[in-house]
């Protein structure tokens, strides 16, 4: 039986993430650099990866959210799949995502004529994509390391990438994954204390009921974790915002 992540006690989830972080540090970055070199991926500016149709959502680290707030705060929306919903029907999510435009493919808010209009200031995940370094299950449920996203679905391959560039990409990718895990751990620690202090608890039934209503157009309140605190948002249905 698969247990919904939200139902696993927070301390267990924190321990699992800390273990994941240890795994990350044990993974030799030379191995990732070698994979990057072997794959030889080059972006062809097809802009597919900047759409929800291809990539779901773009999750932002806190440092990226700070940047987006300076550039255009309306480009932010609560990340989809809130982790918790309390007994009063308020949702909680670990961070922000980039807003998508309401076009057929859900283009990133910053995608203009097939080009990123903030390219020089693009965000952490945009800098390392399509590289990643985390463990996740494949379609058969086998958990293993994943290093490249969307392999053979975009860009060109077998290109000659200089070794220094591969090493630098491997370092940046590991740094991103570490920052991501640190943000998730910090969110869970915060939520553990917040729920205790306010006598709140996650109620899956309320989560499911509210989410069903939301998908039909009803408003919900989402508290987004950013910079060590929660920011409140009133949300109505938008593209691809979904429960887990
Ligand atoms: S910020 Fe730029 S690079 Fe990142 S997803 Fe949006 S358009 Fe693409």
py3Dmol code that shows the C-alpha trace and the ligand (Angstrom):
import py3Dmol

protein = """\
ATOM      1  CA  UNK A   1       0.000   0.000   0.000  1.00  0.00           C
ATOM      2  CA  UNK A   2       1.322   3.464  -0.916  1.00  0.00           C
ATOM      3  CA  UNK A   3       0.993   5.958   1.951  1.00  0.00           C
ATOM      4  CA  UNK A   4       0.305   9.609   0.960  1.00  0.00           C
ATOM      5  CA  UNK A   5       3.409  11.653   1.795  1.00  0.00           C
ATOM      6  CA  UNK A   6       1.297  14.087   3.835  1.00  0.00           C
ATOM      7  CA  UNK A   7       0.332  11.224   6.173  1.00  0.00           C
ATOM      8  CA  UNK A   8       3.924  10.355   7.094  1.00  0.00           C
ATOM      9  CA  UNK A   9       4.804  12.032  10.427  1.00  0.00           C
ATOM     10  CA  UNK A  10       6.933  15.139   9.869  1.00  0.00           C
ATOM     11  CA  UNK A  11       9.947  13.933  11.947  1.00  0.00           C
ATOM     12  CA  UNK A  12      10.201  10.813   9.738  1.00  0.00           C
ATOM     13  CA  UNK A  13      10.107  12.953   6.632  1.00  0.00           C
ATOM     14  CA  UNK A  14      12.864  15.177   7.989  1.00  0.00           C
ATOM     15  CA  UNK A  15      15.047  12.137   8.743  1.00  0.00           C
ATOM     16  CA  UNK A  16      14.464  10.826   5.201  1.00  0.00           C
ATOM     17  CA  UNK A  17      15.455  14.171   3.675  1.00  0.00           C
ATOM     18  CA  UNK A  18      18.592  14.385   5.819  1.00  0.00           C
ATOM     19  CA  UNK A  19      19.502  10.898   4.597  1.00  0.00           C
ATOM     20  CA  UNK A  20      18.846  12.035   1.035  1.00  0.00           C
ATOM     21  CA  UNK A  21      21.213  14.933   1.603  1.00  0.00           C
ATOM     22  CA  UNK A  22      23.892  12.560   2.905  1.00  0.00           C
ATOM     23  CA  UNK A  23      23.421  10.432  -0.221  1.00  0.00           C
ATOM     24  CA  UNK A  24      23.870  13.538  -2.312  1.00  0.00           C
ATOM     25  CA  UNK A  25      27.203  14.385  -0.686  1.00  0.00           C
ATOM     26  CA  UNK A  26      28.398  10.813  -1.101  1.00  0.00           C
ATOM     27  CA  UNK A  27      27.671  10.818  -4.828  1.00  0.00           C
ATOM     28  CA  UNK A  28      30.998  11.588  -6.573  1.00  0.00           C
ATOM     29  CA  UNK A  29      30.580  14.792  -8.544  1.00  0.00           C
ATOM     30  CA  UNK A  30      33.223  13.479 -10.980  1.00  0.00           C
ATOM     31  CA  UNK A  31      30.711  10.775 -11.936  1.00  0.00           C
ATOM     32  CA  UNK A  32      28.046  13.382 -12.696  1.00  0.00           C
ATOM     33  CA  UNK A  33      30.581  15.431 -14.680  1.00  0.00           C
ATOM     34  CA  UNK A  34      31.442  12.310 -16.713  1.00  0.00           C
ATOM     35  CA  UNK A  35      27.741  11.655 -17.436  1.00  0.00           C
ATOM     36  CA  UNK A  36      27.260  15.255 -18.528  1.00  0.00           C
ATOM     37  CA  UNK A  37      30.228  14.920 -20.866  1.00  0.00           C
ATOM     38  CA  UNK A  38      29.081  11.571 -22.224  1.00  0.00           C
ATOM     39  CA  UNK A  39      25.514  12.774 -22.897  1.00  0.00           C
ATOM     40  CA  UNK A  40      26.851  15.923 -24.573  1.00  0.00           C
ATOM     41  CA  UNK A  41      23.569  17.847 -24.325  1.00  0.00           C
ATOM     42  CA  UNK A  42      23.331  21.248 -25.997  1.00  0.00           C
ATOM     43  CA  UNK A  43      20.299  23.532 -25.802  1.00  0.00           C
ATOM     44  CA  UNK A  44      18.795  24.340 -29.212  1.00  0.00           C
ATOM     45  CA  UNK A  45      16.593  27.126 -27.827  1.00  0.00           C
ATOM     46  CA  UNK A  46      13.408  25.214 -28.616  1.00  0.00           C
ATOM     47  CA  UNK A  47      11.928  26.698 -25.384  1.00  0.00           C
ATOM     48  CA  UNK A  48      10.063  23.460 -24.647  1.00  0.00           C
ATOM     49  CA  UNK A  49      11.559  23.240 -21.173  1.00  0.00           C
ATOM     50  CA  UNK A  50      10.069  26.653 -20.350  1.00  0.00           C
ATOM     51  CA  UNK A  51       6.502  25.344 -20.666  1.00  0.00           C
ATOM     52  CA  UNK A  52       4.257  23.437 -18.300  1.00  0.00           C
ATOM     53  CA  UNK A  53       3.240  21.100 -21.098  1.00  0.00           C
ATOM     54  CA  UNK A  54       6.810  19.768 -21.073  1.00  0.00           C
ATOM     55  CA  UNK A  55       8.023  20.336 -17.558  1.00  0.00           C
ATOM     56  CA  UNK A  56       5.237  20.758 -15.044  1.00  0.00           C
ATOM     57  CA  UNK A  57       6.196  23.678 -12.860  1.00  0.00           C
ATOM     58  CA  UNK A  58       9.419  25.590 -12.144  1.00  0.00           C
ATOM     59  CA  UNK A  59      10.042  25.433  -8.388  1.00  0.00           C
ATOM     60  CA  UNK A  60      12.004  28.356  -6.989  1.00  0.00           C
ATOM     61  CA  UNK A  61      14.536  28.400  -4.194  1.00  0.00           C
ATOM     62  CA  UNK A  62      14.119  31.232  -1.698  1.00  0.00           C
ATOM     63  CA  UNK A  63      17.040  33.133  -3.227  1.00  0.00           C
ATOM     64  CA  UNK A  64      15.268  33.007  -6.623  1.00  0.00           C
ATOM     65  CA  UNK A  65      11.996  34.185  -5.100  1.00  0.00           C
ATOM     66  CA  UNK A  66      13.849  37.214  -3.747  1.00  0.00           C
ATOM     67  CA  UNK A  67      15.019  37.961  -7.309  1.00  0.00           C
ATOM     68  CA  UNK A  68      11.572  37.458  -8.850  1.00  0.00           C
ATOM     69  CA  UNK A  69      10.065  39.797  -6.264  1.00  0.00           C
ATOM     70  CA  UNK A  70      12.475  42.482  -7.507  1.00  0.00           C
ATOM     71  CA  UNK A  71      11.804  41.817 -11.214  1.00  0.00           C
ATOM     72  CA  UNK A  72       8.049  41.174 -11.251  1.00  0.00           C
ATOM     73  CA  UNK A  73       6.223  39.810  -8.166  1.00  0.00           C
ATOM     74  CA  UNK A  74       3.229  38.862 -10.302  1.00  0.00           C
ATOM     75  CA  UNK A  75       5.403  36.097 -11.822  1.00  0.00           C
ATOM     76  CA  UNK A  76       5.072  34.104  -8.581  1.00  0.00           C
ATOM     77  CA  UNK A  77       2.430  31.604  -7.600  1.00  0.00           C
ATOM     78  CA  UNK A  78       2.288  29.005  -4.830  1.00  0.00           C
ATOM     79  CA  UNK A  79       3.963  25.801  -6.028  1.00  0.00           C
ATOM     80  CA  UNK A  80       1.417  23.127  -6.928  1.00  0.00           C
ATOM     81  CA  UNK A  81       0.761  20.124  -4.699  1.00  0.00           C
ATOM     82  CA  UNK A  82       0.602  21.729  -1.240  1.00  0.00           C
ATOM     83  CA  UNK A  83       2.055  19.375   1.371  1.00  0.00           C
ATOM     84  CA  UNK A  84      -0.490  19.988   4.129  1.00  0.00           C
ATOM     85  CA  UNK A  85      -4.047  21.087   4.766  1.00  0.00           C
ATOM     86  CA  UNK A  86      -5.159  21.826   8.321  1.00  0.00           C
ATOM     87  CA  UNK A  87      -8.527  21.036   9.915  1.00  0.00           C
ATOM     88  CA  UNK A  88      -9.810  24.516   8.924  1.00  0.00           C
ATOM     89  CA  UNK A  89      -9.019  23.960   5.234  1.00  0.00           C
ATOM     90  CA  UNK A  90      -5.876  26.113   4.905  1.00  0.00           C
ATOM     91  CA  UNK A  91      -3.157  24.665   2.669  1.00  0.00           C
ATOM     92  CA  UNK A  92       0.602  24.886   3.232  1.00  0.00           C
ATOM     93  CA  UNK A  93       3.284  24.571   0.577  1.00  0.00           C
ATOM     94  CA  UNK A  94       7.076  24.656   0.780  1.00  0.00           C
ATOM     95  CA  UNK A  95       7.683  27.426  -1.754  1.00  0.00           C
ATOM     96  CA  UNK A  96       6.805  29.348  -4.887  1.00  0.00           C
ATOM     97  CA  UNK A  97       6.817  28.382  -8.546  1.00  0.00           C
ATOM     98  CA  UNK A  98       7.063  30.548 -11.624  1.00  0.00           C
ATOM     99  CA  UNK A  99       3.665  31.526 -12.940  1.00  0.00           C
ATOM    100  CA  UNK A 100       2.664  30.191 -16.341  1.00  0.00           C
ATOM    101  CA  UNK A 101       0.849  32.132 -19.003  1.00  0.00           C
ATOM    102  CA  UNK A 102      -2.641  31.054 -19.940  1.00  0.00           C
ATOM    103  CA  UNK A 103      -1.620  29.835 -23.401  1.00  0.00           C
ATOM    104  CA  UNK A 104      -2.081  26.265 -24.701  1.00  0.00           C
ATOM    105  CA  UNK A 105       1.336  25.052 -23.433  1.00  0.00           C
ATOM    106  CA  UNK A 106       1.517  27.083 -20.222  1.00  0.00           C
ATOM    107  CA  UNK A 107       4.581  29.122 -21.211  1.00  0.00           C
ATOM    108  CA  UNK A 108       6.677  30.569 -18.413  1.00  0.00           C
ATOM    109  CA  UNK A 109       5.709  34.113 -17.471  1.00  0.00           C
ATOM    110  CA  UNK A 110       9.144  35.263 -18.645  1.00  0.00           C
ATOM    111  CA  UNK A 111       9.066  33.511 -22.032  1.00  0.00           C
ATOM    112  CA  UNK A 112       8.591  36.071 -24.820  1.00  0.00           C
ATOM    113  CA  UNK A 113       8.723  35.094 -28.505  1.00  0.00           C
ATOM    114  CA  UNK A 114      10.453  31.817 -27.625  1.00  0.00           C
ATOM    115  CA  UNK A 115      13.197  33.578 -25.631  1.00  0.00           C
ATOM    116  CA  UNK A 116      13.714  34.121 -21.911  1.00  0.00           C
ATOM    117  CA  UNK A 117      13.427  37.834 -21.213  1.00  0.00           C
ATOM    118  CA  UNK A 118      15.399  37.495 -17.952  1.00  0.00           C
ATOM    119  CA  UNK A 119      18.030  35.128 -19.340  1.00  0.00           C
ATOM    120  CA  UNK A 120      20.985  36.891 -17.716  1.00  0.00           C
ATOM    121  CA  UNK A 121      19.191  36.723 -14.378  1.00  0.00           C
ATOM    122  CA  UNK A 122      17.488  33.347 -14.879  1.00  0.00           C
ATOM    123  CA  UNK A 123      16.852  31.263 -11.801  1.00  0.00           C
ATOM    124  CA  UNK A 124      18.773  28.382 -10.201  1.00  0.00           C
ATOM    125  CA  UNK A 125      16.831  25.534 -11.803  1.00  0.00           C
ATOM    126  CA  UNK A 126      16.879  27.301 -15.196  1.00  0.00           C
ATOM    127  CA  UNK A 127      20.696  27.496 -14.993  1.00  0.00           C
ATOM    128  CA  UNK A 128      21.269  23.802 -14.381  1.00  0.00           C
ATOM    129  CA  UNK A 129      18.430  22.274 -16.411  1.00  0.00           C
ATOM    130  CA  UNK A 130      18.327  19.535 -17.760  1.00  0.00           C
ATOM    131  CA  UNK A 131      20.804  18.292 -15.134  1.00  0.00           C
ATOM    132  CA  UNK A 132      19.651  16.999 -11.771  1.00  0.00           C
ATOM    133  CA  UNK A 133      21.025  14.798  -9.045  1.00  0.00           C
ATOM    134  CA  UNK A 134      18.394  13.128  -6.982  1.00  0.00           C
ATOM    135  CA  UNK A 135      16.912   9.716  -6.443  1.00  0.00           C
ATOM    136  CA  UNK A 136      13.372   9.049  -7.576  1.00  0.00           C
ATOM    137  CA  UNK A 137      11.304   6.068  -8.694  1.00  0.00           C
ATOM    138  CA  UNK A 138      11.000   5.201 -12.383  1.00  0.00           C
ATOM    139  CA  UNK A 139       7.715   4.069 -13.954  1.00  0.00           C
ATOM    140  CA  UNK A 140       8.205   0.643 -12.316  1.00  0.00           C
ATOM    141  CA  UNK A 141       8.766   2.117  -8.883  1.00  0.00           C
ATOM    142  CA  UNK A 142      12.529   1.412  -8.811  1.00  0.00           C
ATOM    143  CA  UNK A 143      14.321   4.176  -6.928  1.00  0.00           C
ATOM    144  CA  UNK A 144      17.642   5.207  -8.418  1.00  0.00           C
ATOM    145  CA  UNK A 145      19.709   8.281  -9.240  1.00  0.00           C
ATOM    146  CA  UNK A 146      18.356  10.567 -11.971  1.00  0.00           C
ATOM    147  CA  UNK A 147      20.857  12.877 -13.651  1.00  0.00           C
ATOM    148  CA  UNK A 148      19.276  14.151 -16.868  1.00  0.00           C
ATOM    149  CA  UNK A 149      15.711  15.315 -17.398  1.00  0.00           C
ATOM    150  CA  UNK A 150      13.776  14.931 -20.668  1.00  0.00           C
ATOM    151  CA  UNK A 151      16.534  12.871 -22.302  1.00  0.00           C
ATOM    152  CA  UNK A 152      16.083  12.715 -26.098  1.00  0.00           C
ATOM    153  CA  UNK A 153      12.981  14.892 -25.945  1.00  0.00           C
ATOM    154  CA  UNK A 154      14.655  18.243 -26.578  1.00  0.00           C
ATOM    155  CA  UNK A 155      18.022  19.767 -27.465  1.00  0.00           C
ATOM    156  CA  UNK A 156      20.844  17.971 -29.266  1.00  0.00           C
ATOM    157  CA  UNK A 157      23.202  15.296 -27.967  1.00  0.00           C
ATOM    158  CA  UNK A 158      26.720  13.907 -28.378  1.00  0.00           C
ATOM    159  CA  UNK A 159      28.118  17.408 -28.583  1.00  0.00           C
ATOM    160  CA  UNK A 160      31.626  18.167 -27.403  1.00  0.00           C
ATOM    161  CA  UNK A 161      31.259  19.841 -23.998  1.00  0.00           C
ATOM    162  CA  UNK A 162      34.581  20.997 -22.512  1.00  0.00           C
ATOM    163  CA  UNK A 163      35.552  19.124 -19.350  1.00  0.00           C
ATOM    164  CA  UNK A 164      35.735  22.313 -17.230  1.00  0.00           C
ATOM    165  CA  UNK A 165      32.153  23.140 -18.246  1.00  0.00           C
ATOM    166  CA  UNK A 166      30.997  19.637 -17.236  1.00  0.00           C
ATOM    167  CA  UNK A 167      32.728  19.908 -13.858  1.00  0.00           C
ATOM    168  CA  UNK A 168      31.224  23.315 -13.277  1.00  0.00           C
ATOM    169  CA  UNK A 169      27.716  22.073 -14.231  1.00  0.00           C
ATOM    170  CA  UNK A 170      28.121  19.062 -11.921  1.00  0.00           C
ATOM    171  CA  UNK A 171      29.124  21.349  -9.038  1.00  0.00           C
ATOM    172  CA  UNK A 172      26.229  23.745  -9.671  1.00  0.00           C
ATOM    173  CA  UNK A 173      23.744  20.861  -9.966  1.00  0.00           C
ATOM    174  CA  UNK A 174      24.807  19.366  -6.655  1.00  0.00           C
ATOM    175  CA  UNK A 175      24.693  22.774  -5.027  1.00  0.00           C
ATOM    176  CA  UNK A 176      21.125  23.254  -6.315  1.00  0.00           C
ATOM    177  CA  UNK A 177      19.946  19.864  -5.030  1.00  0.00           C
ATOM    178  CA  UNK A 178      21.498  20.575  -1.656  1.00  0.00           C
ATOM    179  CA  UNK A 179      19.786  23.974  -1.455  1.00  0.00           C
ATOM    180  CA  UNK A 180      16.482  22.378  -2.472  1.00  0.00           C
ATOM    181  CA  UNK A 181      16.731  19.709   0.238  1.00  0.00           C
ATOM    182  CA  UNK A 182      17.769  22.308   2.821  1.00  0.00           C
ATOM    183  CA  UNK A 183      14.673  24.360   1.949  1.00  0.00           C
ATOM    184  CA  UNK A 184      12.409  21.312   2.264  1.00  0.00           C
ATOM    185  CA  UNK A 185      13.919  20.363   5.628  1.00  0.00           C
ATOM    186  CA  UNK A 186      13.585  23.929   6.890  1.00  0.00           C
ATOM    187  CA  UNK A 187       9.916  23.994   5.783  1.00  0.00           C
ATOM    188  CA  UNK A 188       9.114  20.716   7.569  1.00  0.00           C
ATOM    189  CA  UNK A 189      10.849  21.839  10.772  1.00  0.00           C
ATOM    190  CA  UNK A 190       8.906  25.101  10.636  1.00  0.00           C
ATOM    191  CA  UNK A 191       5.607  23.313  10.015  1.00  0.00           C
ATOM    192  CA  UNK A 192       6.192  20.865  12.850  1.00  0.00           C
ATOM    193  CA  UNK A 193       6.530  23.746  15.324  1.00  0.00           C
ATOM    194  CA  UNK A 194       3.812  25.870  13.677  1.00  0.00           C
ATOM    195  CA  UNK A 195       1.209  23.105  13.841  1.00  0.00           C
ATOM    196  CA  UNK A 196       2.071  22.394  17.469  1.00  0.00           C
ATOM    197  CA  UNK A 197       1.962  26.048  18.512  1.00  0.00           C
ATOM    198  CA  UNK A 198      -1.384  26.687  16.776  1.00  0.00           C
ATOM    199  CA  UNK A 199      -2.917  23.310  17.641  1.00  0.00           C
ATOM    200  CA  UNK A 200      -3.282  22.443  13.983  1.00  0.00           C
ATOM    201  CA  UNK A 201      -2.986  19.111  12.236  1.00  0.00           C
ATOM    202  CA  UNK A 202      -3.001  17.827   8.709  1.00  0.00           C
ATOM    203  CA  UNK A 203      -6.386  16.306   7.785  1.00  0.00           C
ATOM    204  CA  UNK A 204      -6.320  14.384   4.522  1.00  0.00           C
ATOM    205  CA  UNK A 205     -10.109  14.316   4.199  1.00  0.00           C
ATOM    206  CA  UNK A 206     -10.274  18.115   4.398  1.00  0.00           C
ATOM    207  CA  UNK A 207      -7.373  18.307   1.942  1.00  0.00           C
ATOM    208  CA  UNK A 208      -9.183  16.129  -0.588  1.00  0.00           C
ATOM    209  CA  UNK A 209     -12.548  17.878  -0.196  1.00  0.00           C
ATOM    210  CA  UNK A 210     -11.061  21.383  -0.525  1.00  0.00           C
ATOM    211  CA  UNK A 211      -8.911  20.354  -3.461  1.00  0.00           C
ATOM    212  CA  UNK A 212     -11.927  18.914  -5.300  1.00  0.00           C
ATOM    213  CA  UNK A 213     -13.828  22.147  -4.704  1.00  0.00           C
ATOM    214  CA  UNK A 214     -10.803  24.181  -5.825  1.00  0.00           C
ATOM    215  CA  UNK A 215     -10.574  22.246  -9.079  1.00  0.00           C
ATOM    216  CA  UNK A 216     -14.176  23.208  -9.765  1.00  0.00           C
ATOM    217  CA  UNK A 217     -13.302  26.891  -9.303  1.00  0.00           C
ATOM    218  CA  UNK A 218     -13.713  27.434  -5.553  1.00  0.00           C
ATOM    219  CA  UNK A 219     -11.189  29.679  -3.754  1.00  0.00           C
ATOM    220  CA  UNK A 220      -8.635  28.329  -1.275  1.00  0.00           C
ATOM    221  CA  UNK A 221      -6.139  29.858   1.124  1.00  0.00           C
ATOM    222  CA  UNK A 222      -2.541  28.760   0.590  1.00  0.00           C
ATOM    223  CA  UNK A 223       0.255  29.649   2.998  1.00  0.00           C
ATOM    224  CA  UNK A 224       3.596  29.668   1.185  1.00  0.00           C
ATOM    225  CA  UNK A 225       6.854  29.132   3.059  1.00  0.00           C
ATOM    226  CA  UNK A 226       9.422  31.777   2.174  1.00  0.00           C
ATOM    227  CA  UNK A 227      12.379  33.146   4.089  1.00  0.00           C
ATOM    228  CA  UNK A 228      11.450  31.374   7.321  1.00  0.00           C
ATOM    229  CA  UNK A 229       7.819  32.500   7.412  1.00  0.00           C
ATOM    230  CA  UNK A 230       4.451  31.897   5.778  1.00  0.00           C
ATOM    231  CA  UNK A 231       2.926  34.233   3.189  1.00  0.00           C
ATOM    232  CA  UNK A 232      -0.815  34.047   2.644  1.00  0.00           C
ATOM    233  CA  UNK A 233      -2.415  33.757  -0.798  1.00  0.00           C
ATOM    234  CA  UNK A 234      -6.035  33.488  -1.861  1.00  0.00           C
ATOM    235  CA  UNK A 235      -6.038  31.255  -4.929  1.00  0.00           C
ATOM    236  CA  UNK A 236      -8.541  30.390  -7.562  1.00  0.00           C
ATOM    237  CA  UNK A 237      -7.998  27.630 -10.077  1.00  0.00           C
ATOM    238  CA  UNK A 238      -5.033  28.086 -12.349  1.00  0.00           C
ATOM    239  CA  UNK A 239      -3.419  25.811 -14.853  1.00  0.00           C
ATOM    240  CA  UNK A 240      -1.834  22.645 -13.434  1.00  0.00           C
ATOM    241  CA  UNK A 241      -2.270  23.519  -9.764  1.00  0.00           C
ATOM    242  CA  UNK A 242      -2.989  20.056  -8.375  1.00  0.00           C
ATOM    243  CA  UNK A 243      -3.037  18.040  -5.178  1.00  0.00           C
ATOM    244  CA  UNK A 244      -0.617  15.215  -4.614  1.00  0.00           C
TER     245      UNK A 244
END
"""
ligand_1 = """\
8
LIG
S 12.787 32.085 -16.319
Fe 13.527 31.973 -18.420
S 14.774 30.106 -18.517
Fe 13.523 29.975 -16.668
S 11.674 28.821 -17.278
Fe 11.215 31.004 -17.524
S 11.683 31.505 -19.644
Fe 12.691 29.541 -19.165
"""
view = py3Dmol.view(width=600, height=400)
view.addModel(protein, "pdb")
view.setStyle({"model": 0}, {"cartoon": {"style": "trace"}})
view.addModel(ligand_1, "xyz")
view.setStyle({"model": 1}, {"stick": {}})
view.zoomTo()
view.show()
